[in-house]
C-alpha cells in the first residue's frame, strides 16, 4: 500500500511539473511582448483611452506591458451610481504572445437581458464609438464589465469579428469566445465609450446619423422569420398601425375595443408580439413598415429605432404614472413620440397579485382596508409609513408603473387623428420639432438636449 501511495505521488508530481513547464513554455517562450502606450480624451466618467499593444489571456485577463500604471476607465453608459471602472493589468515584462494587427473595442453593458437597455445603454454606444474610431468588420470587441448580468444570448449585430467575454457563461453564440489560454495582443485598443447615450444622464451624445447607420446595417443582414407573431385585423389603409400589448405587467385590457374603433379609420391594423423569442433582426423587420406603433410604456417602445423616419410611437400610460424615458432616445433618432394619458377612474385597473408581490419583496403584510387604499388611491403614503418608512414610494410608483390599464378609446381616436393630420413625409425631423409636431408637452428636456441644444444629435457627426 505504501508503495502504491509513493508511486501515485510521483506520478502526480511529474504531471504537475510537466504542466507547469508546458505553461511556462507556452506563455513565456518567443519574442518579448512590446510595451504599451496610451492616450486619453475626456476626464472622469466620460474618459476614453486608446492603447497600443493591448493583450488578453485567460490567465492574466486584459493586460499591458508597461512601467507605468494605466488609468481606470468607466465602461457603463448610465447614471453615475452605476459606473464600473476598468483597468488592464500591468506587467513589467511578457513574452510569447500572438500578435493581431487589428483594433479591439473594450465596452461594458448595463443590463443586456433588457432589450432597450441593451440597445440604448450598451450596443448603440459601442456601435457609435466604433463608427467614430473607424472600426471594420474584422475589428474585435471585449466585454470589460456587465453591471447586471443574466447570461443572456446576445446577437452582437454590429460590423465586427469575435467578441471576447471573460465569463464562460456568456459564450452563447458563434461570435462570442472566452479569453484564450495563449495570450493575444492587438495593435490597438479603444477602451470605453465615453459615457455616451441619448439620455439625460450621459455626458456624450450618439449622433442621429449613427442610429440611421445602425438601422441600415441591421436591414442589410440576412435573417429568417422567427417566432415573432403578428395578427392582421385590417389589411387596407393609407396608415399602417401596429399595436403591441404585454402579457403580464402593464397589460392593456381593452385592445379589442381599440381595434374596433380603429377599423373605421383609413388605417391598416395588426397586433405584434415581442415576447415569443424575437431576436434583434426579426424585431426590426416586424416594425420597419409601421407608421404608428402603439404600446404600453416599456421595453417594446425601443423598437421605434427600426421604424420609418418621422413615424410615430405612442406610449400608453397607466393612471397616475407617466415617464419620459423613451422620449430621450426617440428625439435623437427621429421618431415622433407621444404619451397617451388617462387619469379618469374608467382607465384604472386593479391588480391585487402585483401589489401582493411588491409588498412581499419588502416583507410587509397589510390588512384588507390598507390593501384597498393602496389599490385605489394615488398617494397612499401614510398607509405604508408604519411598514416600510422611507421606502413608501418604491411600492407606490412600481405598482402604478406595472399595473394593467385601459385606454379611453373615445378620447384616443381624436388624439390619434390630430397626430396623423401632420404630413411628415417631406419635412426634416428638426423642422417638425420646431413646429411642435415631433413630441408632446412633456418633452422640453429631450428636445433641448437632443434637437435644439449644442449637444444635439442632429449636429453631431
C-alpha positions as CSV (number, residue, x, y, z in Angstrom):
1,X,0.0,0.0,0.0
2,X,2.8,2.4,0.9
3,X,4.5,1.7,-2.5
4,X,1.3,2.5,-4.3
5,X,0.9,5.8,-2.5
6,X,4.5,6.7,-3.3
7,X,4.0,5.8,-6.9
8,X,0.8,7.9,-7.1
9,X,2.6,10.9,-5.5
10,X,5.5,10.5,-8.0
11,X,3.1,10.4,-11.0
12,X,1.1,13.4,-9.7
13,X,4.3,15.5,-9.1
14,X,5.6,14.5,-12.6
15,X,2.3,15.5,-14.2
16,X,2.1,18.8,-12.4
17,X,5.7,19.6,-13.2
18,X,5.1,18.8,-16.9
19,X,2.0,21.1,-17.0
20,X,4.0,23.8,-15.3
21,X,6.8,23.6,-17.8
22,X,4.3,23.5,-20.6
23,X,2.5,26.6,-19.3
24,X,5.8,28.5,-18.9
25,X,6.9,27.5,-22.4
26,X,3.5,28.3,-23.9
27,X,3.3,31.7,-22.3
28,X,6.9,32.9,-22.0
29,X,8.7,31.4,-25.0
30,X,9.2,33.5,-28.0
31,X,9.6,37.2,-28.6
32,X,9.1,39.8,-25.9
33,X,5.7,41.4,-25.9
34,X,6.0,45.1,-27.0
35,X,5.4,47.8,-24.4
36,X,2.1,49.6,-24.4
37,X,1.4,53.3,-24.7
38,X,-1.8,55.2,-24.4
39,X,-3.5,58.5,-24.9
40,X,-6.8,59.6,-23.4
41,X,-9.6,62.1,-24.1
42,X,-12.1,63.5,-21.7
43,X,-12.0,63.1,-17.9
44,X,-13.8,61.4,-15.1
45,X,-16.6,59.1,-16.1
46,X,-16.5,60.2,-19.8
47,X,-12.8,59.4,-20.3
48,X,-11.9,57.2,-23.3
49,X,-8.4,55.9,-23.9
50,X,-6.6,54.3,-26.9
51,X,-3.8,51.8,-26.1
52,X,-1.2,50.2,-28.3
53,X,-0.3,46.6,-27.8
54,X,-3.3,45.7,-25.7
55,X,-3.3,42.0,-24.7
56,X,-5.8,39.4,-23.4
57,X,-5.3,35.9,-21.9
58,X,-7.3,33.5,-19.7
59,X,-4.6,33.7,-17.0
60,X,-3.9,37.4,-16.9
61,X,-7.2,38.7,-18.3
62,X,-6.8,42.0,-20.1
63,X,-3.2,43.3,-19.6
64,X,-0.5,45.6,-21.0
65,X,3.3,45.6,-20.6
66,X,4.4,48.9,-19.2
67,X,6.5,50.6,-16.5
68,X,3.5,53.0,-15.8
69,X,0.2,52.3,-14.2
70,X,-2.7,52.6,-16.7
71,X,-5.8,54.8,-16.0
72,X,-9.1,53.5,-14.7
73,X,-11.9,54.0,-17.3
74,X,-15.7,53.9,-16.8
75,X,-17.4,51.4,-19.2
76,X,-21.1,51.9,-18.3
77,X,-23.4,54.4,-20.1
78,X,-26.0,55.1,-17.4
79,X,-26.3,57.2,-14.3
80,X,-23.3,58.0,-12.1
81,X,-24.3,55.5,-9.5
82,X,-23.9,52.6,-11.9
83,X,-20.3,53.4,-13.1
84,X,-18.0,50.4,-13.4
85,X,-14.3,51.2,-13.7
86,X,-11.9,49.1,-15.9
87,X,-8.2,49.0,-15.8
88,X,-6.0,46.4,-17.6
89,X,-3.4,44.5,-15.5
90,X,0.1,45.9,-15.8
91,X,3.0,43.5,-16.3
92,X,6.7,44.5,-16.2
93,X,7.5,42.0,-18.9
94,X,5.9,39.3,-21.0
95,X,6.9,37.0,-23.9
96,X,5.2,34.7,-26.3
97,X,2.0,36.5,-27.2
98,X,0.3,36.1,-30.6
99,X,0.0,39.4,-32.4
100,X,-3.1,40.5,-34.2
101,X,-3.0,43.6,-36.3
102,X,-6.5,44.8,-35.5
103,X,-8.3,47.1,-33.1
104,X,-10.2,45.7,-30.2
105,X,-13.0,47.8,-28.6
106,X,-13.4,47.4,-24.8
107,X,-17.0,48.1,-23.7
108,X,-19.5,47.5,-20.9
109,X,-23.2,46.6,-20.7
110,X,-25.6,47.8,-18.1
111,X,-28.3,45.1,-18.3
112,X,-28.0,43.1,-21.6
113,X,-31.1,41.0,-20.9
114,X,-33.3,44.1,-21.1
115,X,-33.9,44.9,-24.8
116,X,-34.0,48.7,-24.6
117,X,-31.1,49.0,-22.0
118,X,-29.1,46.6,-24.2
119,X,-29.8,48.7,-27.2
120,X,-29.6,52.3,-25.9
121,X,-27.2,51.9,-23.0
122,X,-25.0,49.2,-24.5
123,X,-25.0,48.3,-28.1
124,X,-25.6,51.7,-29.6
125,X,-22.9,53.4,-27.5
126,X,-20.5,50.7,-28.6
127,X,-21.6,51.0,-32.3
128,X,-21.3,54.8,-32.2
129,X,-17.8,54.6,-30.7
130,X,-16.8,52.1,-33.4
131,X,-18.1,54.4,-36.1
132,X,-16.2,57.3,-34.7
133,X,-13.0,55.4,-34.4
134,X,-13.0,53.7,-37.8
135,X,-13.9,50.1,-36.9
136,X,-14.1,47.5,-39.6
137,X,-15.9,44.1,-40.0
138,X,-12.7,42.5,-38.7
139,X,-12.4,44.6,-35.5
140,X,-12.7,42.7,-32.2
141,X,-14.6,43.5,-29.1
142,X,-14.1,42.7,-25.4
143,X,-16.7,43.0,-22.7
144,X,-14.9,44.5,-19.8
145,X,-17.9,44.9,-17.5
146,X,-21.5,43.9,-17.0
147,X,-23.4,45.8,-14.3
148,X,-26.4,43.4,-14.2
149,X,-26.0,40.0,-15.9
150,X,-28.3,37.1,-16.5
151,X,-26.0,35.4,-19.1
152,X,-28.4,36.2,-21.9
153,X,-27.8,35.0,-25.5
154,X,-27.0,38.2,-27.4
155,X,-26.9,39.0,-31.1
156,X,-23.9,41.4,-31.3
157,X,-25.3,42.7,-34.6
158,X,-22.5,45.2,-35.3
159,X,-19.9,45.1,-38.1
160,X,-17.1,43.3,-36.1
161,X,-15.4,40.0,-35.7
162,X,-15.0,38.0,-32.5
163,X,-16.4,39.2,-29.1
164,X,-14.3,38.1,-26.1
165,X,-16.3,37.7,-22.9
166,X,-14.5,36.9,-19.7
167,X,-17.4,34.8,-18.2
168,X,-17.7,31.4,-19.9
169,X,-21.4,31.5,-19.2
170,X,-21.7,34.4,-21.7
171,X,-20.3,32.3,-24.6
172,X,-23.6,31.6,-26.2
173,X,-23.2,32.4,-29.9
174,X,-20.5,31.7,-32.5
175,X,-19.3,35.3,-32.2
176,X,-18.5,35.1,-28.5
177,X,-15.5,33.3,-27.2
178,X,-13.6,33.0,-23.9
179,X,-10.2,34.6,-23.4
180,X,-7.6,32.4,-25.0
181,X,-5.0,30.4,-23.0
182,X,-2.2,31.6,-25.2
183,X,-2.1,35.5,-24.9
184,X,-3.1,37.5,-27.9
185,X,-2.1,41.2,-28.3
186,X,-3.9,43.7,-30.5
187,X,-2.2,46.6,-32.3
188,X,-4.7,49.0,-30.9
189,X,-7.5,49.1,-28.2
190,X,-10.2,51.7,-27.8
191,X,-11.3,51.4,-24.1
192,X,-14.6,52.9,-23.1
193,X,-17.4,54.6,-25.0
194,X,-17.1,57.9,-23.1
195,X,-20.4,57.7,-21.2
196,X,-22.4,58.3,-24.4
197,X,-26.1,57.8,-24.9
198,X,-29.1,59.9,-25.7
199,X,-30.4,60.0,-22.2
200,X,-30.1,63.0,-19.8
201,X,-27.5,61.3,-17.6
202,X,-24.9,60.7,-20.3
203,X,-22.1,63.2,-21.0
204,X,-21.6,62.4,-24.7
205,X,-24.1,62.1,-27.5
206,X,-24.9,59.5,-30.1
207,X,-25.4,61.3,-33.5
208,X,-28.7,60.7,-35.3
209,X,-26.6,59.6,-38.3
210,X,-25.2,56.7,-36.2
211,X,-28.7,55.5,-35.4
212,X,-29.6,55.6,-39.1
213,X,-26.4,53.8,-40.0
214,X,-27.1,51.1,-37.4
215,X,-30.7,50.6,-38.7
216,X,-29.4,50.3,-42.3
217,X,-26.8,47.8,-41.2
218,X,-29.4,45.6,-39.5
219,X,-31.6,45.6,-42.6
220,X,-28.6,44.6,-44.7
221,X,-28.1,41.4,-42.7
222,X,-29.7,38.1,-43.7
223,X,-32.4,36.9,-41.4
224,X,-35.0,34.2,-41.2
225,X,-38.6,34.5,-39.9
226,X,-38.6,33.7,-36.2
227,X,-41.2,33.4,-33.5
228,X,-42.5,37.0,-33.8
229,X,-46.2,36.6,-34.1
230,X,-48.4,39.2,-35.7
231,X,-52.1,39.2,-36.5
232,X,-53.7,41.4,-39.2
233,X,-57.1,42.8,-38.4
234,X,-57.4,45.1,-41.3
235,X,-55.1,45.0,-44.4
236,X,-56.1,48.1,-46.3
237,X,-55.5,51.7,-45.2
238,X,-53.0,54.5,-46.0
239,X,-51.5,54.5,-42.5
240,X,-50.0,51.3,-41.0
241,X,-50.7,50.8,-37.3
242,X,-49.1,48.2,-35.1
243,X,-50.4,47.5,-31.6
244,X,-48.2,45.7,-29.1
245,X,-49.5,44.5,-25.8
246,X,-47.7,43.0,-22.8
247,X,-48.8,39.7,-21.5
248,X,-48.0,40.3,-17.8
249,X,-47.2,43.7,-16.4
250,X,-48.7,46.8,-17.9
251,X,-51.2,44.8,-19.9
252,X,-53.9,46.8,-21.8
253,X,-57.2,45.2,-21.1
254,X,-59.4,46.6,-23.8
255,X,-57.3,46.2,-27.0
256,X,-60.3,44.6,-28.9
257,X,-62.3,47.8,-28.2
258,X,-59.5,49.9,-29.6
259,X,-59.2,47.8,-32.8
260,X,-62.9,48.0,-33.4
261,X,-62.8,51.8,-33.3
262,X,-59.6,52.0,-35.5
263,X,-61.3,50.0,-38.2
264,X,-63.4,53.0,-39.1
265,X,-60.3,55.0,-40.0
266,X,-58.2,54.9,-43.1
267,X,-55.6,52.6,-41.5
268,X,-54.3,49.0,-41.6
269,X,-54.1,47.3,-38.2
270,X,-52.1,44.5,-36.9
271,X,-51.1,43.3,-33.4
272,X,-47.5,42.2,-32.8
273,X,-45.8,40.2,-30.1
274,X,-42.2,40.6,-29.0
275,X,-42.5,38.1,-26.1
276,X,-42.1,34.8,-28.1
277,X,-38.4,34.7,-28.9
278,X,-37.8,37.6,-31.3
279,X,-34.2,38.5,-32.0
280,X,-33.0,41.9,-32.9
281,X,-33.2,41.5,-36.6
282,X,-36.7,40.0,-36.5
283,X,-37.9,42.7,-34.2
284,X,-36.6,45.3,-36.7
285,X,-38.3,43.7,-39.7
286,X,-41.6,43.4,-37.8
287,X,-41.9,47.2,-37.3
288,X,-40.0,48.6,-40.3
289,X,-43.1,49.4,-42.4
290,X,-45.2,50.8,-39.5
291,X,-46.3,54.4,-39.5
292,X,-47.6,54.2,-35.9
293,X,-46.6,51.9,-33.0
294,X,-48.9,51.8,-30.0
295,X,-47.7,50.0,-26.8
296,X,-47.8,50.3,-23.1
297,X,-44.9,52.2,-21.6
298,X,-41.8,50.0,-21.6
299,X,-39.4,47.9,-23.5
300,X,-41.2,47.5,-26.7
301,X,-41.1,51.2,-27.5
302,X,-37.3,50.8,-28.1
303,X,-38.2,49.1,-31.4
304,X,-39.0,52.6,-32.7
305,X,-35.4,52.8,-33.8
306,X,-36.2,50.4,-36.7
307,X,-39.3,52.3,-37.9
308,X,-39.5,54.7,-40.8
309,X,-38.1,58.2,-40.3
310,X,-40.7,60.6,-38.7
311,X,-43.0,57.7,-37.9
312,X,-45.0,57.8,-34.6
313,X,-44.5,56.0,-31.3
314,X,-47.4,56.2,-28.8
315,X,-46.8,55.2,-25.2
316,X,-50.0,54.2,-23.2
317,X,-49.5,55.4,-19.7
318,X,-51.3,54.0,-16.6
319,X,-53.4,56.1,-14.4
320,X,-51.1,58.2,-12.2
321,X,-47.9,57.1,-13.8
322,X,-46.1,58.7,-16.7
323,X,-42.4,58.6,-17.7
324,X,-40.4,60.3,-20.4
325,X,-37.5,57.7,-20.7
326,X,-38.2,56.8,-24.3
327,X,-38.6,60.4,-25.4
328,X,-34.8,60.9,-25.0
329,X,-33.6,58.3,-27.5
330,X,-36.5,58.8,-29.9
331,X,-35.8,62.5,-30.2
332,X,-32.2,61.7,-31.1
333,X,-33.3,59.0,-33.6
334,X,-36.0,61.0,-35.3
335,X,-39.3,59.4,-34.2
336,X,-42.4,61.4,-33.3
337,X,-43.3,60.2,-29.7
338,X,-46.3,60.9,-27.6
339,X,-47.7,59.8,-24.3
340,X,-51.4,59.0,-24.1
341,X,-52.6,59.5,-20.5
342,X,-55.9,58.9,-18.9
343,X,-56.4,59.9,-15.3
344,X,-60.1,59.0,-15.2
345,X,-61.2,56.1,-13.0
346,X,-62.6,54.4,-16.1
347,X,-59.0,53.8,-17.2
348,X,-57.9,52.2,-13.9
349,X,-57.5,48.5,-13.4
350,X,-56.7,46.8,-10.1
351,X,-54.0,44.2,-9.8
352,X,-54.0,42.6,-6.3
353,X,-51.5,39.9,-7.2
354,X,-49.0,42.5,-8.4
355,X,-49.4,44.6,-5.2
356,X,-49.0,41.5,-3.0
357,X,-45.8,40.6,-4.8
358,X,-44.4,44.1,-4.3
359,X,-45.3,44.0,-0.6
360,X,-43.8,40.6,-0.1
361,X,-40.5,41.8,-1.5
362,X,-40.5,44.2,1.5
363,X,-41.9,41.7,4.0
364,X,-44.9,43.9,4.5
365,X,-48.3,42.4,5.4
366,X,-51.3,44.8,5.3
367,X,-54.9,44.3,6.4
368,X,-57.7,44.4,3.9
369,X,-58.6,48.1,4.4
370,X,-55.0,49.1,3.8
371,X,-54.8,47.0,0.7
372,X,-57.9,48.7,-0.7
373,X,-56.3,52.1,-0.1
374,X,-53.2,51.1,-2.0
375,X,-55.2,49.7,-4.8
376,X,-57.4,52.7,-5.3
377,X,-55.6,55.8,-4.1
378,X,-53.0,58.0,-5.9
379,X,-50.7,58.8,-2.9
380,X,-51.3,56.3,-0.1
381,X,-48.0,57.1,1.6
382,X,-49.5,57.1,5.1
383,X,-50.6,53.5,4.7
384,X,-47.1,52.3,4.2
385,X,-45.2,54.5,6.6
386,X,-45.5,52.2,9.5
387,X,-44.4,49.2,7.5
388,X,-41.6,50.5,5.3
389,X,-40.7,54.0,6.4
390,X,-38.7,55.9,3.8
391,X,-39.5,53.3,1.0
392,X,-43.2,54.0,0.5
393,X,-42.8,55.5,-3.0
394,X,-40.8,52.4,-4.1
395,X,-44.1,50.4,-3.7
396,X,-46.5,53.1,-4.9
397,X,-44.6,54.0,-8.1
398,X,-43.7,50.5,-9.1
399,X,-47.3,49.4,-8.7
400,X,-48.6,52.4,-10.7
401,X,-45.9,51.7,-13.3
402,X,-46.7,48.0,-13.8
403,X,-50.4,47.8,-13.2
404,X,-52.7,46.8,-16.0
405,X,-54.5,49.7,-17.7
406,X,-57.4,50.6,-20.0
407,X,-57.4,53.0,-22.9
408,X,-60.1,55.6,-23.1
409,X,-60.9,54.8,-26.7
410,X,-63.3,57.7,-27.3
411,X,-60.6,60.1,-26.3
412,X,-57.8,58.2,-28.0
413,X,-59.2,58.3,-31.6
414,X,-59.3,62.1,-31.9
415,X,-55.9,62.2,-30.2
416,X,-54.5,59.9,-32.9
417,X,-56.3,61.8,-35.7
418,X,-54.6,65.1,-34.6
419,X,-51.2,63.4,-34.8
420,X,-52.0,61.9,-38.3
421,X,-53.1,65.2,-39.7
422,X,-49.5,66.3,-39.9
423,X,-47.9,65.2,-43.2
424,X,-44.4,64.5,-42.1
425,X,-43.1,62.8,-45.2
426,X,-41.1,65.6,-46.7
427,X,-40.2,67.5,-43.6
428,X,-37.0,67.1,-41.6
429,X,-37.3,65.9,-38.1
430,X,-35.8,69.1,-36.7
431,X,-38.4,71.2,-38.6
432,X,-41.2,69.0,-37.2
433,X,-39.8,69.7,-33.7
434,X,-39.6,73.5,-34.4
435,X,-43.3,73.4,-35.4
436,X,-44.1,71.3,-32.3
437,X,-45.1,68.2,-34.2
438,X,-42.5,65.7,-33.0
439,X,-43.3,65.3,-29.4
440,X,-45.9,66.4,-26.8
441,X,-45.8,68.9,-24.0
442,X,-43.8,66.7,-21.6
443,X,-40.7,66.9,-23.9
444,X,-38.8,70.0,-23.1
445,X,-35.8,68.3,-21.7
446,X,-35.3,65.7,-24.5
447,X,-35.8,68.4,-27.2
448,X,-33.4,70.8,-25.6
449,X,-30.7,68.2,-25.3
450,X,-31.2,66.1,-28.4
451,X,-32.7,68.5,-31.0
452,X,-32.2,72.2,-30.2
453,X,-29.2,72.4,-27.9
454,X,-25.4,72.5,-28.5
455,X,-25.4,68.8,-27.6
456,X,-27.9,68.0,-30.4
457,X,-27.8,64.6,-32.0
458,X,-28.6,66.3,-35.3
459,X,-25.5,68.5,-35.2
460,X,-23.1,65.6,-34.2
461,X,-21.2,63.8,-36.9
